[in-house]
Amino acid sequence: MGFNGKPPTPFRLCRTAPTRLPGDMETTAPTLEQLAARIERLEDERAIQAHLIRYGLAVDSNSEIEASLLYAEDTHVDIDASVFMDGRDATRGIVASPLHQAILPNCAHVMGPFVVDIDGTRATATGYATVYVREDGEVKVWRQSFGRWELERREGRWQITKRVSRSTGREDAAALFKAVL
């Protein structure tokens, strides 16, 4: 078990082949297969991080279609337990909403950092999203939230299957925090 009571992530559990070093010291070194698996995991994590950053860029550029294509057809979105959307087409409403349109083009969604956990073709990314808005020449935090994003690799790319977002300071945000500890 890891320090958090959960099993260590798979890339830390490596069977290694014995290797002889100069001077007859025996050590273990990862196999080529293990290294390839580690690289694949790192590439997946990087792709997921980039996917979520693209979300911020898409909504800030008023790109309904591009933002919606980051979601799976059967996605579910829950924002502050008051805004719910089901399906990719419904997510276009995030960008099209009067609330979002009112802050364009003076907003910046800064996504992350995220803790990414990957299990095969499924992953979760948990972390912050901070929305900055420029008003009267000043840039201020408009909303900061903590989110849990569930993703699946489908059709050769990561897609968001579920998004739960809670504004910081809400009592129900703590449950999302604790899920990654």
Summary of the structure (lengths in Angstrom):
residues: 181
radius of gyration: 20.0
end to end distance: 13.5
largest distance: 71.1
contacts: 478
relative contact order: 0.13
helix: 32%
strand: 44%
